[in-house]
Amino acid sequence: MGWARAAVGLVAVVAAGALLVSGGDEADPRTPDGLPGMPPPFLGVAVLGDGGLTAAVDAYGNVVDLRDGPAGEALIENPADRQAAGTVASDTGIQAWARIAGGPSLPMWRADSVRQRYFPGMSALQTVALFDGARVEIIQAARGQALAMAVDGGGASVGIRGAADLGCERQRDGRAVTLLCSADKRDEGSPLDGVAAADQRWLERGRPLGAAAPGWAERMYERSLLVLRALTDRETGAVAAGARDGWAYVWPRDASAVAIAFASAGYRAEAERVTRFLLGLGLEHAARFHGDGSPIPDRAAQGDAIGWVAAASQAAGFGSARQAAHILAGGEAIPWRDRADYWEGDPGDYLGNAIASHADVSDFKGHSDPGKSDTPLVGLVRVAGEAGSGLDSAAAWAVRPFSMPRLYPAARATLKRLASQATPYGITPGEGWPGGEDPWTAPTAWSAWSLAALGERRQALRMMQALRRAATPAGDLPERVDARTGIPRSTTPLAWSHAFAILALRQLWPS
């Protein structure tokens, strides 16, 4: 399969992005149906890049989000509210289509079957669709400021749609077609020309898992590291929560976990870069930030941000967490009360915020029967003074990364009880969670990390097995999955989840 080369200005790419907006002033379109047992089209389930141009690809090989940097401006518009409402236009993004035996041209979501995987040790993706025996292969990669996509039809005639206005260059060779989009004229060649060697060199810089780690753990570890690399701006250290509209921002809590994971895995330079970005933010001004560090004013600062950034500062080698917290809080106590927490709802006095701030959590002790204070203590509830608010998985934070040994017994009881209520795909954030029964991978992963640190290896491995089931076939961790099918229901992959997966794996198999 031959690869083309092109160099186009970023201005041309950005200007064309408006032409790909889903929906409009007319009647809302409908998202096409996906194949049975698979996510719908236009929900990203894989991410490509090395901290430069960042692409999200759906389960059918469509490029459904493209940005100049992980937390940069969208070059393909695919609004999250339209994804949730099922009103994404069928021409969104960059798509491969196939014509079989002179029949009509069909998109990949009309195939008989589709399977997808990353190439081992690479941030390059292969999607294979079968149409009545004809095999269509899509290979995609992003490196630096360039995105490449190659489609080989085998017994089918294939084409690529939706990229003409992005200024990309394409080349046809028999039944194969290639596309290269570049936002930097200095880029030479296709991203696949050296992506394998570059990714392998980067992976070799880090610390491996211990020699006793099983193959599945090594694969999850490697994929998680490559996901974090793709979602971390290689120049500024800005970490996008995910490559998706509404998630391609920097949350201090999420990015701090990424910095801690990088440091644990031996990527000190990456950890320092992420932490410097976080230390330069006005943490009191917002809950999330643009990739340039400016605040997004729609949500007030949350009560755990200072504590998480302080923990990242210590992990990156910038001094103790207490010193950093003292400086970030202006010499005062960390303002965690009457603030939103990681559930991102109404302000209140919440467990996670208290733990991140090393505050007194005596008011968070819960009983086996919330209505009877004389029943045995079973763990830590979400809301101070409200025993009926339910156990909160943020109790894990009192073990890792905010080590508070006096809370270990309560944290252990909390996590073991939540683990006993787990679905095959993991746990929800807590017993009082109002968002339905779908399990979330970040709480599942951070519970595994702290259970392993407490010596509860069997329970920790149960949580890791749930993560394995929740992962996509390519190995990415969705924010949440359907409680019955394990199909991704939200942003995939999520940086936060992969950061905790790395930390849990390193706790279970240290090197």
PAGUPA-546145 format. One record per residue (C-alpha): residue number from 1; chain; x, y, z. Coordinates in pm, whole numbers, always signed. Example, Ala and Ser with C-alpha at 12.3 -4.5 7.8 and 13.67 -1.06 7.14 Angstrom:
BEGIN
{fimar 1 "A" {+1230 -450 +780}};
{fimar 2 "A" {+1367 -106 +714}};
***
This chain:
BEGIN
{fimar 1 "A" {+0 +0 +0}};
{fimar 2 "A" {+163 +324 -111}};
{fimar 3 "A" {+165 +635 +109}};
{fimar 4 "A" {+123 +990 -19}};
{fimar 5 "A" {+265 +1309 +131}};
{fimar 6 "A" {+104 +1651 +154}};
{fimar 7 "A" {+166 +1978 +333}};
{fimar 8 "A" {-125 +2210 +395}};
{fimar 9 "A" {-154 +2519 +613}};
{fimar 10 "A" {-334 +2495 +944}};
{fimar 11 "A" {-550 +2791 +844}};
{fimar 12 "A" {-697 +2585 +561}};
{fimar 13 "A" {-770 +2295 +793}};
{fimar 14 "A" {-942 +2511 +1055}};
{fimar 15 "A" {-1148 +2697 +797}};
{fimar 16 "A" {-1274 +2370 +655}};
{fimar 17 "A" {-1380 +2237 +995}};
{fimar 18 "A" {-1699 +2444 +985}};
{fimar 19 "A" {-1812 +2253 +679}};
{fimar 20 "A" {-1829 +1930 +879}};
{fimar 21 "A" {-2068 +2048 +1149}};
{fimar 22 "A" {-2335 +1789 +1236}};
{fimar 23 "A" {-2694 +1900 +1206}};
{fimar 24 "A" {-2807 +2249 +1114}};
{fimar 25 "A" {-3117 +2465 +1093}};
{fimar 26 "A" {-3324 +2199 +916}};
{fimar 27 "A" {-3486 +1898 +1083}};
{fimar 28 "A" {-3234 +1706 +1291}};
{fimar 29 "A" {-3060 +1417 +1117}};
{fimar 30 "A" {-3043 +1071 +1274}};
{fimar 31 "A" {-2726 +888 +1364}};
{fimar 32 "A" {-2708 +571 +1153}};
{fimar 33 "A" {-2757 +243 +1336}};
{fimar 34 "A" {-2444 +55 +1432}};
{fimar 35 "A" {-2385 -314 +1387}};
{fimar 36 "A" {-2530 -548 +1652}};
{fimar 37 "A" {-2317 -554 +1966}};
{fimar 38 "A" {-2116 -248 +1862}};
{fimar 39 "A" {-2130 +125 +1948}};
{fimar 40 "A" {-2310 +363 +1712}};
{fimar 41 "A" {-2109 +539 +1443}};
{fimar 42 "A" {-1938 +869 +1527}};
{fimar 43 "A" {-1862 +785 +1892}};
{fimar 44 "A" {-1483 +774 +1915}};
{fimar 45 "A" {-1341 +450 +2058}};
{fimar 46 "A" {-972 +495 +1972}};
{fimar 47 "A" {-725 +783 +1979}};
{fimar 48 "A" {-429 +847 +1750}};
{fimar 49 "A" {-135 +1079 +1800}};
{fimar 50 "A" {+179 +1149 +1999}};
{fimar 51 "A" {+79 +1481 +2153}};
{fimar 52 "A" {+53 +1676 +1827}};
{fimar 53 "A" {-238 +1644 +1584}};
{fimar 54 "A" {-491 +1427 +1770}};
{fimar 55 "A" {-758 +1211 +1609}};
{fimar 56 "A" {-1044 +1007 +1749}};
{fimar 57 "A" {-1165 +712 +1542}};
{fimar 58 "A" {-1498 +533 +1584}};
{fimar 59 "A" {-1554 +156 +1581}};
{fimar 60 "A" {-1599 +162 +1201}};
{fimar 61 "A" {-1276 +342 +1111}};
{fimar 62 "A" {-1423 +691 +1070}};
{fimar 63 "A" {-1212 +984 +1193}};
{fimar 64 "A" {-1478 +1156 +1405}};
{fimar 65 "A" {-1270 +1414 +1594}};
{fimar 66 "A" {-954 +1593 +1485}};
{fimar 67 "A" {-767 +1860 +1681}};
{fimar 68 "A" {-451 +2065 +1657}};
{fimar 69 "A" {-323 +1922 +1984}};
{fimar 70 "A" {-510 +1708 +2239}};
{fimar 71 "A" {-685 +2005 +2399}};
{fimar 72 "A" {-681 +2217 +2086}};
{fimar 73 "A" {-949 +2355 +1858}};
{fimar 74 "A" {-1176 +2106 +1683}};
{fimar 75 "A" {-1105 +2066 +1312}};
{fimar 76 "A" {-1397 +1825 +1271}};
{fimar 77 "A" {-1715 +1931 +1447}};
{fimar 78 "A" {-1901 +1645 +1614}};
{fimar 79 "A" {-2095 +1791 +1909}};
{fimar 80 "A" {-2130 +1564 +2211}};
{fimar 81 "A" {-2493 +1663 +2262}};
{fimar 82 "A" {-2575 +1538 +1911}};
{fimar 83 "A" {-2390 +1213 +1983}};
{fimar 84 "A" {-2599 +1167 +2299}};
{fimar 85 "A" {-2923 +1257 +2121}};
{fimar 86 "A" {-2854 +1034 +1820}};
{fimar 87 "A" {-2867 +1326 +1577}};
{fimar 88 "A" {-2521 +1312 +1417}};
{fimar 89 "A" {-2531 +1366 +1043}};
{fimar 90 "A" {-2418 +1067 +837}};
{fimar 91 "A" {-2153 +1272 +652}};
{fimar 92 "A" {-1960 +1367 +966}};
{fimar 93 "A" {-1583 +1324 +970}};
{fimar 94 "A" {-1348 +1135 +739}};
{fimar 95 "A" {-1498 +806 +624}};
{fimar 96 "A" {-1409 +501 +415}};
{fimar 97 "A" {-1677 +368 +178}};
{fimar 98 "A" {-1679 +54 -33}};
{fimar 99 "A" {-1854 -61 -351}};
{fimar 100 "A" {-1895 -438 -384}};
{fimar 101 "A" {-1939 -602 -726}};
{fimar 102 "A" {-2077 -287 -887}};
{fimar 103 "A" {-2339 -233 -616}};
{fimar 104 "A" {-2402 +89 -424}};
{fimar 105 "A" {-2129 +254 -219}};
{fimar 106 "A" {-2163 +156 +147}};
{fimar 107 "A" {-2011 +295 +467}};
{fimar 108 "A" {-1829 +67 +710}};
{fimar 109 "A" {-2128 +55 +947}};
{fimar 110 "A" {-2316 -131 +671}};
{fimar 111 "A" {-2060 -413 +659}};
{fimar 112 "A" {-2138 -769 +765}};
{fimar 113 "A" {-1879 -740 +1042}};
{fimar 114 "A" {-1608 -502 +1160}};
{fimar 115 "A" {-1312 -564 +1390}};
{fimar 116 "A" {-1051 -321 +1513}};
{fimar 117 "A" {-714 -331 +1685}};
{fimar 118 "A" {-403 -125 +1742}};
{fimar 119 "A" {-79 -261 +1605}};
{fimar 120 "A" {+120 -388 +1905}};
{fimar 121 "A" {+343 -122 +2055}};
{fimar 122 "A" {+213 +146 +1820}};
{fimar 123 "A" {-36 +428 +1813}};
{fimar 124 "A" {-155 +303 +1474}};
{fimar 125 "A" {-496 +147 +1416}};
{fimar 126 "A" {-625 -127 +1187}};
{fimar 127 "A" {-995 -164 +1110}};
{fimar 128 "A" {-1113 -458 +895}};
{fimar 129 "A" {-1465 -473 +750}};
{fimar 130 "A" {-1616 -768 +564}};
{fimar 131 "A" {-1877 -710 +293}};
{fimar 132 "A" {-2022 -1030 +148}};
{fimar 133 "A" {-1676 -1187 +154}};
{fimar 134 "A" {-1487 -878 +38}};
{fimar 135 "A" {-1228 -752 +288}};
{fimar 136 "A" {-1175 -379 +338}};
{fimar 137 "A" {-875 -278 +549}};
{fimar 138 "A" {-823 +70 +698}};
{fimar 139 "A" {-491 +172 +854}};
{fimar 140 "A" {-461 +505 +1036}};
{fimar 141 "A" {-194 +688 +1232}};
{fimar 142 "A" {-116 +1041 +1350}};
{fimar 143 "A" {+236 +1155 +1419}};
{fimar 144 "A" {+354 +1506 +1484}};
{fimar 145 "A" {+115 +1732 +1294}};
{fimar 146 "A" {+11 +1479 +1028}};
{fimar 147 "A" {-270 +1227 +995}};
{fimar 148 "A" {-257 +936 +751}};
{fimar 149 "A" {-537 +704 +642}};
{fimar 150 "A" {-502 +419 +394}};
{fimar 151 "A" {-790 +204 +267}};
{fimar 152 "A" {-734 -117 +73}};
{fimar 153 "A" {-1044 -269 -81}};
{fimar 154 "A" {-911 -609 -180}};
{fimar 155 "A" {-1209 -726 -385}};
{fimar 156 "A" {-1396 -397 -346}};
{fimar 157 "A" {-1365 -50 -491}};
{fimar 158 "A" {-1304 +195 -206}};
{fimar 159 "A" {-1298 +567 -147}};
{fimar 160 "A" {-1253 +823 +130}};
{fimar 161 "A" {-1516 +1087 +193}};
{fimar 162 "A" {-1525 +1404 +399}};
{fimar 163 "A" {-1163 +1514 +369}};
{fimar 164 "A" {-1159 +1719 +49}};
{fimar 165 "A" {-1217 +2049 +227}};
{fimar 166 "A" {-945 +1975 +481}};
{fimar 167 "A" {-680 +2029 +215}};
{fimar 168 "A" {-557 +1670 +238}};
{fimar 169 "A" {-380 +1494 -48}};
{fimar 170 "A" {-496 +1155 -170}};
{fimar 171 "A" {-347 +898 -403}};
{fimar 172 "A" {-503 +592 -564}};
{fimar 173 "A" {-314 +276 -647}};
{fimar 174 "A" {-539 +8 -794}};
{fimar 175 "A" {-800 -77 -531}};
{fimar 176 "A" {-619 +115 -256}};
{fimar 177 "A" {-657 +481 -169}};
{fimar 178 "A" {-441 +684 +70}};
{fimar 179 "A" {-492 +1018 +239}};
{fimar 180 "A" {-249 +1244 +423}};
{fimar 181 "A" {-342 +1562 +607}};
{fimar 182 "A" {-66 +1778 +754}};
{fimar 183 "A" {-88 +2096 +959}};
{fimar 184 "A" {+287 +2158 +947}};
{fimar 185 "A" {+488 +2199 +628}};
{fimar 186 "A" {+794 +2067 +808}};
{fimar 187 "A" {+641 +1720 +833}};
{fimar 188 "A" {+803 +1475 +596}};
{fimar 189 "A" {+637 +1154 +483}};
{fimar 190 "A" {+350 +954 +624}};
{fimar 191 "A" {+302 +912 +1001}};
{fimar 192 "A" {+349 +537 +948}};
{fimar 193 "A" {+692 +588 +793}};
{fimar 194 "A" {+851 +590 +1137}};
{fimar 195 "A" {+573 +555 +1390}};
{fimar 196 "A" {+665 +202 +1497}};
{fimar 197 "A" {+1024 +292 +1579}};
{fimar 198 "A" {+927 +620 +1745}};
{fimar 199 "A" {+662 +458 +1965}};
{fimar 200 "A" {+895 +173 +2059}};
{fimar 201 "A" {+1173 +414 +2155}};
{fimar 202 "A" {+928 +606 +2374}};
{fimar 203 "A" {+798 +292 +2545}};
{fimar 204 "A" {+1153 +174 +2614}};
{fimar 205 "A" {+1223 +495 +2805}};
{fimar 206 "A" {+975 +397 +3077}};
{fimar 207 "A" {+977 +139 +3354}};
{fimar 208 "A" {+834 -200 +3263}};
{fimar 209 "A" {+608 -399 +3489}};
{fimar 210 "A" {+767 -664 +3706}};
{fimar 211 "A" {+876 -988 +3541}};
{fimar 212 "A" {+583 -1178 +3691}};
{fimar 213 "A" {+321 -962 +3516}};
{fimar 214 "A" {+95 -1166 +3285}};
{fimar 215 "A" {+63 -1083 +2918}};
{fimar 216 "A" {-275 -914 +2954}};
{fimar 217 "A" {-131 -678 +3217}};
{fimar 218 "A" {+164 -586 +2995}};
{fimar 219 "A" {-70 -515 +2705}};
{fimar 220 "A" {-299 -296 +2918}};
{fimar 221 "A" {+3 -112 +3059}};
{fimar 222 "A" {+154 -46 +2718}};
{fimar 223 "A" {-174 +68 +2565}};
{fimar 224 "A" {-249 +293 +2862}};
{fimar 225 "A" {+89 +463 +2830}};
{fimar 226 "A" {+35 +526 +2459}};
{fimar 227 "A" {-313 +666 +2529}};
{fimar 228 "A" {-171 +911 +2785}};
{fimar 229 "A" {+98 +1012 +2537}};
{fimar 230 "A" {-166 +1080 +2270}};
{fimar 231 "A" {-379 +1291 +2507}};
{fimar 232 "A" {-89 +1498 +2646}};
{fimar 233 "A" {+32 +1799 +2448}};
{fimar 234 "A" {+398 +1731 +2381}};
{fimar 235 "A" {+484 +2102 +2390}};
{fimar 236 "A" {+277 +2243 +2676}};
{fimar 237 "A" {+186 +1943 +2892}};
{fimar 238 "A" {-188 +2014 +2867}};
{fimar 239 "A" {-375 +1686 +2916}};
{fimar 240 "A" {-712 +1642 +2744}};
{fimar 241 "A" {-956 +1422 +2934}};
{fimar 242 "A" {-1054 +1270 +2599}};
{fimar 243 "A" {-1048 +1336 +2225}};
{fimar 244 "A" {-1411 +1444 +2208}};
{fimar 245 "A" {-1622 +1756 +2211}};
{fimar 246 "A" {-1679 +1858 +2573}};
{fimar 247 "A" {-1391 +1642 +2700}};
{fimar 248 "A" {-1098 +1792 +2508}};
{fimar 249 "A" {-1026 +2021 +2803}};
{fimar 250 "A" {-792 +2003 +3102}};
{fimar 251 "A" {-942 +1904 +3437}};
{fimar 252 "A" {-681 +1957 +3714}};
{fimar 253 "A" {-786 +1634 +3887}};
{fimar 254 "A" {-762 +1419 +3574}};
{fimar 255 "A" {-438 +1575 +3451}};
{fimar 256 "A" {-279 +1539 +3794}};
{fimar 257 "A" {-353 +1166 +3792}};
{fimar 258 "A" {-184 +1149 +3451}};
{fimar 259 "A" {+126 +1325 +3590}};
{fimar 260 "A" {+138 +1081 +3883}};
{fimar 261 "A" {+107 +787 +3642}};
{fimar 262 "A" {+382 +922 +3416}};
{fimar 263 "A" {+612 +964 +3716}};
{fimar 264 "A" {+537 +614 +3843}};
{fimar 265 "A" {+610 +468 +3499}};
{fimar 266 "A" {+945 +647 +3473}};
{fimar 267 "A" {+846 +932 +3241}};
{fimar 268 "A" {+981 +1213 +3458}};
{fimar 269 "A" {+1001 +1470 +3177}};
{fimar 270 "A" {+634 +1414 +3086}};
{fimar 271 "A" {+530 +1432 +3451}};
{fimar 272 "A" {+719 +1758 +3497}};
{fimar 273 "A" {+568 +1909 +3182}};
{fimar 274 "A" {+212 +1822 +3288}};
{fimar 275 "A" {+270 +1952 +3640}};
{fimar 276 "A" {+420 +2281 +3524}};
{fimar 277 "A" {+109 +2338 +3313}};
{fimar 278 "A" {-113 +2267 +3614}};
{fimar 279 "A" {+89 +2492 +3845}};
{fimar 280 "A" {+37 +2777 +3599}};
{fimar 281 "A" {-344 +2754 +3607}};
{fimar 282 "A" {-574 +2977 +3807}};
{fimar 283 "A" {-723 +2683 +3996}};
{fimar 284 "A" {-974 +2904 +4175}};
{fimar 285 "A" {-1128 +3029 +3851}};
{fimar 286 "A" {-1286 +2720 +3697}};
{fimar 287 "A" {-1328 +2345 +3706}};
{fimar 288 "A" {-1168 +2296 +3365}};
{fimar 289 "A" {-939 +2481 +3127}};
{fimar 290 "A" {-858 +2524 +2760}};
{fimar 291 "A" {-534 +2391 +2622}};
{fimar 292 "A" {-383 +2741 +2642}};
{fimar 293 "A" {-452 +2753 +3017}};
{fimar 294 "A" {-748 +2991 +3002}};
{fimar 295 "A" {-1043 +2898 +3226}};
{fimar 296 "A" {-1379 +2778 +3097}};
{fimar 297 "A" {-1629 +2979 +3302}};
{fimar 298 "A" {-1928 +2743 +3291}};
{fimar 299 "A" {-1834 +2546 +3605}};
{fimar 300 "A" {-1696 +2675 +3934}};
{fimar 301 "A" {-1370 +2543 +4074}};
{fimar 302 "A" {-1404 +2205 +4240}};
{fimar 303 "A" {-1287 +2125 +4589}};
{fimar 304 "A" {-1018 +1869 +4506}};
{fimar 305 "A" {-816 +2058 +4244}};
{fimar 306 "A" {-550 +2201 +4474}};
{fimar 307 "A" {-495 +1871 +4651}};
{fimar 308 "A" {-457 +1677 +4326}};
{fimar 309 "A" {-215 +1932 +4175}};
{fimar 310 "A" {-13 +1924 +4496}};
{fimar 311 "A" {+7 +1544 +4474}};
{fimar 312 "A" {+122 +1570 +4112}};
{fimar 313 "A" {+384 +1824 +4216}};
{fimar 314 "A" {+530 +1579 +4466}};
{fimar 315 "A" {+523 +1290 +4220}};
{fimar 316 "A" {+705 +1504 +3961}};
{fimar 317 "A" {+978 +1587 +4212}};
{fimar 318 "A" {+886 +1951 +4273}};
{fimar 319 "A" {+873 +1921 +4654}};
{fimar 320 "A" {+628 +1784 +4908}};
{fimar 321 "A" {+256 +1784 +4844}};
{fimar 322 "A" {+193 +1976 +5167}};
{fimar 323 "A" {+431 +2252 +5062}};
{fimar 324 "A" {+271 +2275 +4720}};
{fimar 325 "A" {-81 +2281 +4868}};
{fimar 326 "A" {+23 +2556 +5109}};
{fimar 327 "A" {+148 +2769 +4822}};
{fimar 328 "A" {-147 +2695 +4593}};
{fimar 329 "A" {-394 +2780 +4869}};
{fimar 330 "A" {-218 +3108 +4944}};
{fimar 331 "A" {-108 +2993 +5286}};
{fimar 332 "A" {-464 +2919 +5397}};
{fimar 333 "A" {-654 +2594 +5447}};
{fimar 334 "A" {-751 +2438 +5115}};
{fimar 335 "A" {-1105 +2559 +5029}};
{fimar 336 "A" {-1287 +2229 +4985}};
{fimar 337 "A" {-1620 +2285 +5163}};
{fimar 338 "A" {-1934 +2386 +4972}};
{fimar 339 "A" {-1778 +2293 +4640}};
{fimar 340 "A" {-1862 +2045 +4367}};
{fimar 341 "A" {-1666 +1721 +4362}};
{fimar 342 "A" {-1578 +1467 +4094}};
{fimar 343 "A" {-1950 +1390 +4049}};
{fimar 344 "A" {-1972 +1748 +3912}};
{fimar 345 "A" {-2311 +1823 +4064}};
{fimar 346 "A" {-2427 +2067 +4330}};
{fimar 347 "A" {-2179 +2216 +4579}};
{fimar 348 "A" {-2148 +2043 +4914}};
{fimar 349 "A" {-1910 +1895 +5171}};
{fimar 350 "A" {-1789 +1583 +4993}};
{fimar 351 "A" {-1555 +1300 +5085}};
{fimar 352 "A" {-1325 +1318 +4783}};
{fimar 353 "A" {-1265 +1689 +4830}};
{fimar 354 "A" {-1194 +1639 +5201}};
{fimar 355 "A" {-945 +1358 +5138}};
{fimar 356 "A" {-765 +1552 +4863}};
{fimar 357 "A" {-734 +1841 +5109}};
{fimar 358 "A" {-614 +1619 +5398}};
{fimar 359 "A" {-908 +1750 +5600}};
{fimar 360 "A" {-1081 +1588 +5898}};
{fimar 361 "A" {-1318 +1322 +5769}};
{fimar 362 "A" {-1472 +1208 +6097}};
{fimar 363 "A" {-1813 +1328 +5975}};
{fimar 364 "A" {-1797 +1086 +5681}};
{fimar 365 "A" {-1812 +762 +5880}};
{fimar 366 "A" {-2105 +546 +5768}};
{fimar 367 "A" {-2296 +268 +5945}};
{fimar 368 "A" {-2431 -63 +5821}};
{fimar 369 "A" {-2781 +74 +5881}};
{fimar 370 "A" {-2781 +448 +5797}};
{fimar 371 "A" {-3077 +502 +6030}};
{fimar 372 "A" {-2910 +354 +6337}};
{fimar 373 "A" {-2591 +504 +6474}};
{fimar 374 "A" {-2532 +203 +6702}};
{fimar 375 "A" {-2477 -34 +6408}};
{fimar 376 "A" {-2118 -119 +6305}};
{fimar 377 "A" {-1914 +127 +6102}};
{fimar 378 "A" {-1875 +5 +5745}};
{fimar 379 "A" {-1688 +280 +5564}};
{fimar 380 "A" {-1691 +633 +5430}};
{fimar 381 "A" {-1996 +803 +5284}};
{fimar 382 "A" {-2001 +1078 +5027}};
{fimar 383 "A" {-2159 +1368 +5220}};
{fimar 384 "A" {-2039 +1488 +5560}};
{fimar 385 "A" {-2294 +1416 +5832}};
{fimar 386 "A" {-2527 +1225 +5599}};
{fimar 387 "A" {-2494 +854 +5669}};
{fimar 388 "A" {-2759 +783 +5407}};
{fimar 389 "A" {-2562 +942 +5125}};
{fimar 390 "A" {-2400 +606 +5047}};
{fimar 391 "A" {-2045 +478 +5038}};
{fimar 392 "A" {-1817 +667 +4800}};
{fimar 393 "A" {-1539 +502 +4600}};
{fimar 394 "A" {-1330 +818 +4656}};
{fimar 395 "A" {-1250 +652 +4989}};
{fimar 396 "A" {-974 +486 +4784}};
{fimar 397 "A" {-795 +819 +4761}};
{fimar 398 "A" {-720 +801 +5135}};
{fimar 399 "A" {-491 +509 +5049}};
{fimar 400 "A" {-351 +627 +4713}};
{fimar 401 "A" {-243 +892 +4633}};
{fimar 402 "A" {-332 +1085 +4953}};
{fimar 403 "A" {-192 +837 +5201}};
{fimar 404 "A" {-385 +875 +5529}};
{fimar 405 "A" {-309 +556 +5728}};
{fimar 406 "A" {-565 +633 +5999}};
{fimar 407 "A" {-834 +593 +5732}};
{fimar 408 "A" {-709 +265 +5591}};
{fimar 409 "A" {-957 +46 +5786}};
{fimar 410 "A" {-1255 +257 +5676}};
{fimar 411 "A" {-1126 +276 +5319}};
{fimar 412 "A" {-1077 -100 +5311}};
{fimar 413 "A" {-1432 -162 +5433}};
{fimar 414 "A" {-1571 +85 +5179}};
{fimar 415 "A" {-1388 -61 +4881}};
{fimar 416 "A" {-1460 -423 +4969}};
{fimar 417 "A" {-1829 -350 +5001}};
{fimar 418 "A" {-1841 -158 +4672}};
{fimar 419 "A" {-1645 -435 +4502}};
{fimar 420 "A" {-1897 -688 +4626}};
{fimar 421 "A" {-2167 -490 +4441}};
{fimar 422 "A" {-1970 -467 +4115}};
{fimar 423 "A" {-2107 -557 +3774}};
{fimar 424 "A" {-1888 -770 +3543}};
{fimar 425 "A" {-1757 -438 +3405}};
{fimar 426 "A" {-1681 -257 +3729}};
{fimar 427 "A" {-1844 -20 +3976}};
{fimar 428 "A" {-2027 +310 +3976}};
{fimar 429 "A" {-1870 +603 +4165}};
{fimar 430 "A" {-2068 +521 +4478}};
{fimar 431 "A" {-2386 +385 +4634}};
{fimar 432 "A" {-2569 +714 +4601}};
{fimar 433 "A" {-2472 +764 +4237}};
{fimar 434 "A" {-2770 +921 +4052}};
{fimar 435 "A" {-2643 +848 +3702}};
{fimar 436 "A" {-2781 +497 +3655}};
{fimar 437 "A" {-2624 +154 +3681}};
{fimar 438 "A" {-2359 +182 +3411}};
{fimar 439 "A" {-2013 +117 +3560}};
{fimar 440 "A" {-1734 +374 +3534}};
{fimar 441 "A" {-1379 +268 +3461}};
{fimar 442 "A" {-1194 +538 +3659}};
{fimar 443 "A" {-1349 +445 +3999}};
{fimar 444 "A" {-1298 +78 +3912}};
{fimar 445 "A" {-930 +140 +3837}};
{fimar 446 "A" {-857 +362 +4137}};
{fimar 447 "A" {-1028 +107 +4363}};
{fimar 448 "A" {-798 -161 +4221}};
{fimar 449 "A" {-494 +59 +4290}};
{fimar 450 "A" {-582 +116 +4655}};
{fimar 451 "A" {-704 -238 +4719}};
{fimar 452 "A" {-369 -364 +4592}};
{fimar 453 "A" {-187 -117 +4817}};
{fimar 454 "A" {-392 -246 +5114}};
{fimar 455 "A" {-288 -603 +5038}};
{fimar 456 "A" {-632 -701 +4907}};
{fimar 457 "A" {-484 -856 +4597}};
{fimar 458 "A" {-774 -1085 +4511}};
{fimar 459 "A" {-1023 -797 +4515}};
{fimar 460 "A" {-782 -576 +4322}};
{fimar 461 "A" {-747 -840 +4051}};
{fimar 462 "A" {-1127 -870 +4032}};
{fimar 463 "A" {-1143 -498 +3957}};
{fimar 464 "A" {-870 -531 +3695}};
{fimar 465 "A" {-1059 -817 +3529}};
{fimar 466 "A" {-1364 -592 +3517}};
{fimar 467 "A" {-1152 -326 +3345}};
{fimar 468 "A" {-1041 -585 +3090}};
{fimar 469 "A" {-1405 -663 +3010}};
{fimar 470 "A" {-1493 -292 +2987}};
{fimar 471 "A" {-1206 -217 +2747}};
{fimar 472 "A" {-1273 -201 +2375}};
{fimar 473 "A" {-1136 -480 +2152}};
{fimar 474 "A" {-845 -247 +2077}};
{fimar 475 "A" {-775 -201 +2449}};
{fimar 476 "A" {-906 +151 +2520}};
{fimar 477 "A" {-1099 +227 +2839}};
{fimar 478 "A" {-1432 +410 +2799}};
{fimar 479 "A" {-1547 +656 +3062}};
{fimar 480 "A" {-1841 +423 +3121}};
{fimar 481 "A" {-1998 +119 +2958}};
{fimar 482 "A" {-2341 -38 +2937}};
{fimar 483 "A" {-2392 -242 +3254}};
{fimar 484 "A" {-2526 -542 +3059}};
{fimar 485 "A" {-2329 -544 +2734}};
{fimar 486 "A" {-2005 -361 +2812}};
{fimar 487 "A" {-2050 -144 +2501}};
{fimar 488 "A" {-1896 +206 +2540}};
{fimar 489 "A" {-2153 +469 +2639}};
{fimar 490 "A" {-1928 +772 +2664}};
{fimar 491 "A" {-1584 +918 +2589}};
{fimar 492 "A" {-1332 +654 +2482}};
{fimar 493 "A" {-1050 +642 +2577}};
{fimar 494 "A" {-1053 +844 +2899}};
{fimar 495 "A" {-713 +965 +3019}};
{fimar 496 "A" {-818 +947 +3385}};
{fimar 497 "A" {-905 +578 +3361}};
{fimar 498 "A" {-584 +485 +3184}};
{fimar 499 "A" {-378 +676 +3442}};
{fimar 500 "A" {-530 +474 +3727}};
{fimar 501 "A" {-491 +152 +3528}};
{fimar 502 "A" {-117 +222 +3502}};
{fimar 503 "A" {-93 +292 +3876}};
{fimar 504 "A" {-291 -21 +3968}};
{fimar 505 "A" {-78 -239 +3742}};
{fimar 506 "A" {+242 -97 +3888}};
{fimar 507 "A" {+110 -161 +4240}};
{fimar 508 "A" {+29 -522 +4152}};
{fimar 509 "A" {+351 -592 +3959}};
{fimar 510 "A" {+621 -344 +4068}};
{fimar 511 "A" {+954 -346 +3888}};
***
